[in-house]
Amino acid sequence: QAAFHIAGHPLPAPKTDGERAWTFGDREFHLLMGALYEPLARQLDDPAQRARHVKRYGEENVALVEEALAGLARDRRAMAA
């Protein structure tokens, strides 16, 4: 089994059965991304809040985030199919 690395540093070897059974696949990835970015996605769905983000960060940056969120949503739907 390949070592999992964070910032170039390998995680220590698992010591318990629970640690050995742990995985980080597509499902876990989307759970993490949802937890991190769903609040922002909801804000961008609200025109007033989106305008606030555009004013602060610029249209190009907001559009880039929306594109990334749309890509995550497409991948999540494809996984569910």
BADOKE-583029 format. One line per field, with one value per residue: residue in three letters; x, y, z of N, C-alpha, C in turn; residue number from 1. Coordinates in nm, 3 decimals. Example, Ala and Ser with C-alpha at 12.3 -4.5 7.8 and 13.67 -1.06 7.14 Angstrom:
// BADOKE-583029
tormar: c(ALA, SER)
n.X: c(1.319, 1.285)
n.Y: c(-0.569, -0.225)
n.Z: c(0.780, 0.708)
ca.X: c(1.230, 1.367)
ca.Y: c(-0.450, -0.106)
ca.Z: c(0.780, 0.714)
c.X: c(1.320, 1.290)
c.Y: c(-0.330, 0.003)
c.Z: c(0.780, 0.787)
drentor: c(1, 2)
END
This chain:
// BADOKE-583029
tormar: c(GLN, ALA, ALA, PHE, HIS, ILE, ALA, GLY, HIS, PRO, LEU, PRO, ALA, PRO, LYS, THR, ASP, GLY, GLU, ARG, ALA, TRP, THR, PHE, GLY, ASP, ARG, GLU, PHE, HIS, LEU, LEU, MET, GLY, ALA, LEU, TYR, GLU, PRO, LEU, ALA, ARG, GLN, LEU, ASP, ASP, PRO, ALA, GLN, ARG, ALA, ARG, HIS, VAL, LYS, ARG, TYR, GLY, GLU, GLU, ASN, VAL, ALA, LEU, VAL, GLU, GLU, ALA, LEU, ALA, GLY, LEU, ALA, ARG, ASP, ARG, ARG, ALA, MET, ALA, ALA)
n.X: c(0.086, 0.060, 0.221, 0.048, 0.069, 0.106, 0.161, 0.408, 0.505, 0.511, 0.234, 0.225, 0.262, -0.034, -0.181, -0.396, -0.684, -0.895, -0.758, -0.614, -0.820, -0.911, -0.997, -0.956, -1.134, -1.323, -1.580, -1.522, -1.364, -1.554, -1.727, -1.560, -1.500, -1.759, -1.819, -1.632, -1.685, -1.960, -2.106, -2.006, -2.089, -2.367, -2.384, -2.301, -2.513, -2.703, -2.804, -2.743, -2.541, -2.356, -2.289, -2.158, -1.929, -1.818, -1.762, -1.564, -1.369, -1.357, -1.496, -1.381, -1.247, -1.460, -1.612, -1.432, -1.428, -1.696, -1.694, -1.522, -1.675, -1.897, -1.777, -1.708, -1.967, -2.064, -1.893, -1.964, -2.232, -2.189, -2.060, -2.266, -2.434)
n.Y: c(-0.118, 0.218, 0.497, 0.762, 1.104, 1.427, 1.752, 1.672, 1.505, 1.183, 1.006, 0.852, 0.496, 0.294, 0.203, 0.079, -0.136, 0.017, 0.238, 0.106, 0.027, 0.262, 0.477, 0.706, 0.803, 0.876, 0.932, 1.025, 1.243, 1.412, 1.455, 1.603, 1.828, 1.929, 1.997, 2.199, 2.390, 2.423, 2.623, 2.859, 2.816, 2.834, 3.105, 3.223, 3.162, 3.341, 3.648, 3.905, 3.847, 3.733, 3.956, 4.106, 3.951, 3.972, 4.244, 4.256, 4.061, 4.051, 3.994, 3.797, 3.624, 3.532, 3.404, 3.202, 3.051, 2.970, 2.810, 2.604, 2.500, 2.412, 2.211, 2.030, 1.960, 1.837, 1.614, 1.487, 1.421, 1.244, 1.038, 0.941, 0.832)
n.Z: c(0.000, -0.089, 0.063, 0.223, 0.169, 0.314, 0.237, 0.140, 0.337, 0.472, 0.616, 0.940, 0.984, 1.001, 1.316, 1.439, 1.381, 1.283, 1.177, 0.979, 0.811, 0.708, 0.440, 0.166, -0.071, -0.372, -0.263, -0.002, -0.068, -0.193, 0.021, 0.190, 0.024, -0.006, 0.259, 0.297, 0.091, 0.038, 0.187, 0.066, -0.199, -0.165, -0.094, -0.335, -0.494, -0.418, -0.535, -0.417, -0.232, -0.402, -0.557, -0.363, -0.323, -0.579, -0.587, -0.391, -0.469, -0.744, -1.072, -1.241, -1.061, -0.902, -1.098, -1.166, -0.930, -0.930, -1.159, -1.076, -0.864, -1.010, -1.161, -0.959, -0.878, -1.113, -1.124, -0.885, -0.942, -1.155, -1.025, -0.869, -1.052)
ca.X: c(0.000, 0.140, 0.208, -0.029, 0.153, 0.049, 0.268, 0.534, 0.544, 0.426, 0.164, 0.281, 0.194, -0.152, -0.155, -0.517, -0.764, -0.968, -0.667, -0.581, -0.939, -0.944, -0.970, -0.994, -1.165, -1.410, -1.686, -1.465, -1.323, -1.671, -1.775, -1.471, -1.521, -1.890, -1.809, -1.553, -1.728, -2.105, -2.151, -1.972, -2.177, -2.498, -2.369, -2.293, -2.647, -2.781, -2.752, -2.684, -2.414, -2.262, -2.242, -2.062, -1.804, -1.763, -1.705, -1.443, -1.268, -1.357, -1.581, -1.303, -1.222, -1.587, -1.645, -1.341, -1.479, -1.820, -1.657, -1.470, -1.789, -1.977, -1.703, -1.727, -2.106, -2.073, -1.823, -2.047, -2.348, -2.140, -2.033, -2.395, -2.506)
ca.Y: c(0.000, 0.340, 0.588, 0.884, 1.217, 1.560, 1.851, 1.603, 1.424, 1.063, 0.981, 0.734, 0.369, 0.273, 0.118, 0.009, -0.190, 0.130, 0.315, 0.026, 0.020, 0.397, 0.508, 0.839, 0.787, 0.978, 0.969, 1.106, 1.369, 1.499, 1.495, 1.710, 1.948, 1.982, 2.062, 2.321, 2.489, 2.437, 2.756, 2.957, 2.791, 2.892, 3.251, 3.263, 3.145, 3.459, 3.760, 4.013, 3.800, 3.718, 4.091, 4.144, 3.880, 4.032, 4.375, 4.236, 3.976, 4.066, 3.901, 3.682, 3.530, 3.470, 3.311, 3.088, 2.969, 2.908, 2.705, 2.493, 2.440, 2.340, 2.090, 1.937, 1.912, 1.741, 1.491, 1.424, 1.359, 1.130, 0.930, 0.890, 0.763)
ca.Z: c(0.000, -0.100, 0.176, 0.199, 0.205, 0.330, 0.222, 0.117, 0.452, 0.482, 0.741, 1.005, 0.957, 1.088, 1.433, 1.481, 1.271, 1.228, 1.093, 0.860, 0.725, 0.661, 0.299, 0.120, -0.212, -0.431, -0.169, 0.105, -0.130, -0.212, 0.153, 0.235, -0.059, 0.029, 0.390, 0.285, -0.008, 0.022, 0.230, -0.038, -0.313, -0.132, -0.103, -0.475, -0.551, -0.377, -0.615, -0.336, -0.176, -0.514, -0.591, -0.260, -0.354, -0.701, -0.550, -0.312, -0.531, -0.890, -1.148, -1.290, -0.951, -0.866, -1.207, -1.154, -0.819, -0.977, -1.253, -0.996, -0.794, -1.110, -1.192, -0.847, -0.883, -1.224, -1.084, -0.781, -1.010, -1.234, -0.930, -0.820, -1.161)
c.X: c(0.090, 0.115, 0.130, 0.056, 0.069, 0.165, 0.405, 0.581, 0.452, 0.358, 0.228, 0.199, 0.075, -0.119, -0.276, -0.590, -0.843, -0.882, -0.632, -0.697, -0.973, -0.908, -1.010, -1.011, -1.253, -1.517, -1.633, -1.419, -1.442, -1.735, -1.691, -1.495, -1.656, -1.886, -1.734, -1.621, -1.878, -2.156, -2.121, -2.061, -2.316, -2.493, -2.370, -2.425, -2.738, -2.724, -2.686, -2.549, -2.310, -2.204, -2.139, -1.927, -1.738, -1.696, -1.571, -1.332, -1.259, -1.437, -1.503, -1.280, -1.350, -1.627, -1.557, -1.387, -1.608, -1.792, -1.604, -1.583, -1.877, -1.908, -1.715, -1.867, -2.124, -2.010, -1.905, -2.167, -2.305, -2.110, -2.161, -2.468, -2.465)
c.Y: c(0.124, 0.428, 0.712, 1.000, 1.344, 1.657, 1.784, 1.514, 1.302, 1.056, 0.858, 0.609, 0.353, 0.175, 0.036, -0.046, -0.076, 0.215, 0.237, 0.020, 0.155, 0.414, 0.652, 0.829, 0.900, 1.026, 1.062, 1.242, 1.464, 1.539, 1.612, 1.838, 2.012, 2.057, 2.195, 2.429, 2.507, 2.572, 2.865, 2.940, 2.851, 3.046, 3.295, 3.243, 3.263, 3.582, 3.870, 3.970, 3.779, 3.853, 4.139, 4.078, 3.939, 4.165, 4.356, 4.164, 3.987, 3.957, 3.778, 3.579, 3.460, 3.368, 3.186, 2.994, 2.899, 2.793, 2.582, 2.422, 2.361, 2.209, 1.985, 1.877, 1.811, 1.607, 1.415, 1.354, 1.236, 1.010, 0.862, 0.808, 0.617)
c.Z: c(0.000, 0.021, 0.133, 0.250, 0.220, 0.330, 0.211, 0.230, 0.463, 0.618, 0.808, 0.971, 1.051, 1.200, 1.474, 1.358, 1.204, 1.137, 0.966, 0.762, 0.663, 0.514, 0.272, -0.031, -0.261, -0.333, -0.061, 0.052, -0.142, -0.080, 0.206, 0.156, -0.028, 0.161, 0.380, 0.201, -0.023, 0.074, 0.127, -0.159, -0.288, -0.140, -0.249, -0.549, -0.518, -0.450, -0.532, -0.279, -0.286, -0.551, -0.489, -0.286, -0.479, -0.669, -0.477, -0.389, -0.683, -0.959, -1.193, -1.181, -0.908, -0.972, -1.201, -1.043, -0.861, -1.073, -1.177, -0.922, -0.889, -1.149, -1.083, -0.849, -0.996, -1.186, -0.980, -0.844, -1.089, -1.144, -0.885, -0.926, -1.173)
drentor: c(1, 2, 3, 4, 5, 6, 7, 8, 9, 10, 11, 12, 13, 14, 15, 16, 17, 18, 19, 20, 21, 22, 23, 24, 25, 26, 27, 28, 29, 30, 31, 32, 33, 34, 35, 36, 37, 38, 39, 40, 41, 42, 43, 44, 45, 46, 47, 48, 49, 50, 51, 52, 53, 54, 55, 56, 57, 58, 59, 60, 61, 62, 63, 64, 65, 66, 67, 68, 69, 70, 71, 72, 73, 74, 75, 76, 77, 78, 79, 80, 81)
END
